[in-house]
Amino acid sequence: MQAGQKPSVSVLVPNPDGLTLTSHYLTLSSQGSFATNSRPDLYSASQSVRLYADAGGGVEIDAFRSALTSDALFIMTISGYFVDVP
């Protein structure tokens, strides 16, 4: 991402109505600026969250930035486990 741009990342979970999503925004931390890199500003998010989705429902990740100039690269991973709900 180019210097000076601000990112925003959220995890989206389907609501029980099956029609809408709820956004859960992640807190991003700047990892520094690297002027010699083609993507000079780096950010990361690493936090524990508890999200629930119905069987067959997907969880999405959205990523945005404050400007549309140049390219930006977002790499994301979700890890966790399933819990049976009585």
N, C-alpha and C positions, 0 to 999 in steps of 0.2 A: 504494500500500500504506500502511496506517495506520502512524503512528509507533510504533516499538518492535517491530514484527514483523520476523522474520528470514526471508529467502528461501533457498531451496535449488534449484539447477538442475543437471540431469544430462542427458547425452546417452546414449541407450540403443542398443546395437548387438546384432543377433542373434548368438547363438553358433552354431558349426557344427552342433549338434544340431537347430537349427531350432525348438526348443521354449522355450528360455530366452534371456534378454537379459543383457548385461553393462552396468553403469552406470559412466559416467565423469563424475565430479562436476566442475563448473567452479568456479573461484575467483571469487567475487563481490566487487566493491569498492563501498563506499558512495560515492555521488555527492553526498550531503548531505541535509539535511532542509529542507523548504520548507513551513512552517506555513500559508501562505496557499493552497497548492495542495490540490486534493481528494485527491491521492495524495502525501502529504508526504515519504516516504522513497524515494529513488531508488537503484538499484543497477545495476551493469553488469558484464559479463564479456566480455573480448576476449582470446582466447588461441589460439595455434596448437596444433592437435591432429592426430594422424594416426590415422584410424579406417579399418578395413577391413570391408566387408560383401560378402557373396556377391551375384552378379547377381540382381536381382529382390528382394533383401532391403532392407527399409527401415531408416532411421535415425530414431529418435524423440527428442523432447525432453520431459522432465518438469520441471514447476515446482511447488514447494510453498512454503508459508509456515508460520510457527510458530503462527499463530492463525487462526481462521475467522470472526472478526468483520469486518464491513464488506466492501467489494470490494477486489480487487487486480487490476492489469493487468500482464500479462507480454507483451512483444513480443520475438520471437526470429527470428533469421536465421542460416542456415547457408550458407556459401559454400565452394567448393572445386572440385575437378576429379576426373575418373575416371582411374584408372591400370589398364592391362591387366596382369594377373598371369599369368606363364607357367604 
